[in-house]
């Protein structure tokens, strides 16, 4: 009799448990389902010098992508031209040392449906080519505005001081791009040996990282002119501050770095978050983002930002295996908290991979690239070879879980494997990534099809 009473109860308990599990699976299923991505375009340079560092910098906004080619130029006698060259070769007939001038260029592509085509080629103004070089070393885009960085020419005047940064703003009207402003002025002067490390753009605000310093510029909507707004500084100095920057609206994230030799409290700060007061226009430090592991590494950090979610790539974490850390901000309190630690699911622990060498985010999608060349595993007991790849993670917005990564590999992957995925960016349904460094000449656009 007792058995008869227990069995129905057990039956209903089991039935309830099954129903609960089914409900959880139904809720989580969208976060576990992998999106389908297809290669939409392979982008190459039409310039012979383009095989050298084409796609050193890439950016995408909606259906428009921009690719930097710092070594765009013409073959010239560099003995007479006196410029740095991307390649040097000797002509047996003339004995002259020949090379490519490196004024640089930025290629703009427009995507529609399953195709992407060249829309414009942005060049440095001719009257400035003698003073600056490597136009396209850093690029950013937001809507109808493109920001392109160049480098100050490091020639005879190494001690020259400069107050204007070689930053060029282009704007689009219909489908035509024009130069809106060249050079953005600082309130102080820099030595001609500086180098622009990073740029980012959101609406009428641009942020620029210059070897330990980070500056903000603002465009006046009525005149279209850009002016200096602020310098962002951490509470304690770090080397490498500003080597990576990202912006979304009134929030900027700046990469941290190795702490100063006299400072130890900042050893684990991966990035700094600054916010702008919309009333006064002033910027203030809101948070310091610390990775999960207390690991001090000098490897370059990378950052990305979308609304209240930030991503910090630490390619040197876990003995250079690398990881990407996700942080979420509470809009009501402004407090940031750790949400996830993303790692590749096909790379064994202690394998030097450099995961997080580049990161991008848009809404509920994160893209992560790698910084190290692929190579055989050092583990003799489990020998294998890991492909360099770019990974996409998707978040279920209802529960905040991130899916297992989808791997993006082009059809001709074997030809570009050595330098694949050093730079990445994402916007909506498209990802752009580089296979660009010395010896390769391409970038790829992938499109989500479901």
N, C-alpha and C positions, 0 to 999 in steps of 0.2 A: 504494500500500500504506500509505503514511504517512497519507493521507487517511482510509482505512478505520479506522485506529487512533484518530485524533483525533476523528472524528465521534461515536463512541459516548461518549467521555469528555465531549465538549462537551454532548452530549444529557443525560447524567446531571448535569452541573453546572447546566444550565438547569433541569432537573427539580427539583433540590435548591433552587435559588434560588426557583422558583415556590412550592414547598412552604413555604419559610421565610417568603416574603411572605404567603402565605395564613394561616400560623399567627399572624403579627404582626397581620394584619387581624382575625382571629378574636378575638385578645386585646384589641385596641384598640376593636373595634366597639362594645362596650357604652358606652365613654366618649364615642364620637362620636354615638351615637344620642340624639336629643333627646326628653326626656320631654314628655308631653302634659299641659298644664295647662288647666283650664276655670274660668271665672268661677262661683263657687258662690253668692256673695251680694253685694249692695250694701247697705251699712249706712248709715242716715240717722237723724238726731235727731228725736224727737217734740216737741221744744221749739222755739218760734219763734225763740229766740235761737241755736238750734243751727246755723244757717247761718254763724255766725261762729266759725271755728276748731274745728268738730267734727273729730275725728281729728287734732288737733294732736299727740297721742301715741297710739301703738297698740302692742299686745303680744299674743302668742298662745302658748298652751301646750296641746299636744294638741288637743282638740276645743273649747277655751274661749278666747275672745278678749276683750280689754278695750280700750275706746276712750275716750280722754279728751276731755271737752268743757269747757274752762275757763270759757267764757262762758255756761254754763247759768244761767238765772235768770228773773226776772219783770220786766215793764215797771213802771217806777217813776218818780216825780218825783225826779230825781237832785239837784235843788237842796236837797231836804229829806233825801234818803237819804245824801247826802255820799259816795257810792261811785263808783269808776271804772266807766264803762259801756262796753259793747262797741259800742254805736251810740247816737248822739244825734240826735234829731229834734225839731222844734218843732211844737207843736199850734197852729194858727191860732185855734182856738176859745178856748183857755185861756191861751196864751202860755207855758205851762210847758215847761221843757226836760225831755224824757222820754228814758229810756234803759233798757238791760237791766242788772240787777244781775248780777254775775259771781261768784257763789259757786262755781259749777262742778259737774260731775258726771262719773261714770265709768260707761259702759255695758258690761255684761257679756253676751256672746253665747255660746250653746251650739250647736255644729254636729253634725248627724247626717245621714248619707247625703249628699244633695245640697242640704240646706237648713240655714240658720243662723237662729236665733230669739233674741229678747231674753230673757235669763234673769234679769237683775237690773239695777237702776239704783242705783248707790252714790252717796250724798250726804254732804256734810260735816255733822257733828253741828250741830244748830241753835244750841247754846250757844256755838259757836265761829265762826259766820258773820261776826260783827262784827270779829273780829281777823284773819281770814285770807280770802284770795280765790283765785280761779283754781284751785280743787280740780280735779285731772285734767290739770294742765299737763304732768305726767310720770307714766307708769304702767309697771308691770312685773307679770308673773305667772309663777308656777311651781307647777304642780299645783293644789292647793286653797288657795293663798295669793296674794293680790293686794296690791301696794303702790301707793298713790296719793299723789302729792305735791301740795301747794298752795304758795302764796306768802304771806309775811308781809304784812299790810296796810300799805301805805306811805301812811299818812294824816298825822295831825298829829304823831305820835311818831316822826319819822325818826331821832332820836337814841336811841330806846329800845333796850336790849340784851335779847336773847332767848337763852335757853339750850336751848329745845326747838325741834326742827325740825318743821314741819307735815307730818309723814309719817303716813299712816294705813294700818294693816294690817287686811285683811279675810280671813276664812277661810270655807271652805265645809264645811257638813255636809249630806250628801246633796246636795240641789240648792238649799240656802238659804245665802245669804251674810250674815255678821254682822261687826260691827266688833270686832276682837280688841284693838287698842291704837291710841290716837291720841297723836301726838307722841312723838318719840324724843329722849332727852336727850343733850346734848353735855357734855363735861367743862369747857367754857369757854363764854363768851357771844359772840354775834354781834350786829352792828348790824342793825336792822330793815330795812336796805336790801339784804340779801343775796337771792340768787335761786338756787333749786335747778335745776341745769342738767341733771342726768341721774340715773337710778336703775336698779338692776338687782337681780335676786333669784334665789337658787338655794338650795333647801331651807330651812335655818334661818339663812341669811346674806343680808343686804341691804347693798348698797354705794350710796353717794350722793355725787355730785359737786356741789360748791358753789363755783363761781367761783374756781378755783385751789386748792381743798382737796378731799380725798376721804376719806370716812369709812366705816367698816365697823361694822355692828350685827349682833348675834347673838341668836337666839331660844333660850331655855332650854326644851328639850323637856318637862321635867317640869311647869313652871309656865305655859308659853306666853307669858311676858313677854320683851320685847326690851330689850337693854341695849347700851351702847356697847362696842365691842371694840378698835378701832384707828383711827389716821389713817395713810393711805398717803402717802408723800412721795417724790419723785424724788431722785436724788443731787444734782441741781442744779435750781434753780427754773425753771419755764417759765410764761409766760402761757397761759391756756387749759387748764392741767392739770385733768383731770376733767370737761371739757365733754361727754365721752362715756365711759361705763363699761360693762363687761360682766363676768359672772361665771359660772363653771361649777365647782361643787364647791369645791376649795381653791385655785383660781386666779382671779385678777382681772386684767383688762387695762384700763388707763386711758389715754385719749388724751393725747398730748403737745401742745405748742403752740408758739407763737413764743417763742424764748428771751428771757430777760431782757436788757436792753440791755448789761449788764455781762458777759454770758455768751455765748460763741460756740460752745463745744464741743457744745451740745445742738441745734444748728440743724437737724439732719436727723432727730432722734428723733421718730418718728411716734407711738409708744405705749410704755408701760411695763408689764411683766408682774410681778405680785406673787404669791407663793405662801405658803400658811399651813402652819406646822408642826402636824401633827395632834396631836402630843403636848402641846406647850406652848400652842398657839393663837395664837402670834405670827406676824406677817406680815413678809416680807422681799422686797426687790427681786431678781427672778431674771434679768430681761433687759430690754434696751432694743432695740426693733424699729426698724430704719432702712430707709426705702424704697430702691428700686433706684437712683433718681436723686438726686443730691445737690442737691436743690432746696428752698430755704427759702421757705415760703409761710405766710401768716397765716391761711389758710382753715381753718375748723373741721374737725378730723379726726373720723372715726367709727370705732367698733370693734365687733367681735363675736367670740365665743369658743365653741368646742365641743370639749371634751376637749383634745386636743393640737394643735388647729388654731386659728389666730387670723386674723382678717381686719381690715385697716385700710383705711378709705376716705380717699383724699386728693382731694377734688373740685377742689382748686386745682392739681393736678399737670399739667404740660405745658400751661401757659397756660390753665388752667381747663377743659381737656378732661376731666381727671380720670382716676383709676385706682383699682383696689382691689388691695391687696397681700395675698398669702396666705403665712403663716409656719407652719412645722411644728416641733413639739418632739419631741426624742428622749426617750422616757420614761426610758431608762436613765441618761442623762447630764444631763437637764434643759436641754440646749442647744437654742436655737431657730435655724432656718435658713430662708432665703427659698425658697419653693416655686414661686410663680407671680405674675405680674402680669396682672390681668384688666382688659380694656378692652372697650368695646362694638364689635361688628364692623360696625356700620352708621353710625359717626360718623367723619368725616374728621379727620385730624390738624389741630390748631390750632383746631378748632371748640369754642367755649365751651359746655360741656355740663354740667359739674359732676358727672360720673359718680363715684360713691362718696360722694355726699352722705348716704346712709344705707346700712347694711349689716346683714345677718343671716346666721347660719349654724346649721345643725343637721346633724351628721354629715357626709355627703358632698354636701350641697346648700348653695349660697351664693346669697343674694338681694341685689341691689344696686339702689339707687334713685339719683335724680339731684337736684341742688339748684338748678339754674338753669332758667329758663323756656326752652321750645323757641323757636327763632327761625331765621331764614334764615341760611345760611352766609355769612360775610364774604368768601368766595372768589368773585370775580366770574367767574372762568373756569369754575367748577363750582358754579353756584348750585343750591341744594337746601334743603329744609327738613327738619330732624331732629325726629322725634317724641320728646317726653318719654316715657320708658318705665321699666318695672322689669324687670330681667334676672335670670334664674335660671341658674346654672352647676352642672353635676353632675360629680363626681369618680369616676373608675374607681378603686376602692379597691385593686386589685391593682397598678396601675402609677403611680397618683398623678396621672394626667393629668386636666385639666379640660376639659369639653366646650365647644363653641361655645354662646353664651348663647341661651336661649329668652326671647322678649319677651312680657311680660304686659300686655295692653291690654284694658280692659273694653268692653262693647258700646256704651256711651255715652261713649266716650273724648273726643269732640270737646267735650262739655260741661264736662269737668273737666281738660282738657289743661294749663291754665296752672299748676295746683298739684299735678299728679299725681306720686306717688312720692316725696314728701319724707321720709316715714317708712315703714320696712318692718320686718317680722319674719317668721320662719319657724319652724315646729315640725312635724316629721314630714311629712305629706302636704299641709300647708296653708301658704299665705303670706297674710299680711295686709298691706295697704298703704294709705296715706292719699291722699286727694285733698282734704285739709283745710287750709285757710288762709282768710284773709278772702275771702269771696265764694263759697265752696263748702261743701258740707255732707255729704260722704260718705267712706266707707272701703269697701274691697273685700276679699273673701276669695276666693282661687283655690285649687283643689284638684287635686292630681296624680292622673291617672286611669290611669296605666300604670307 
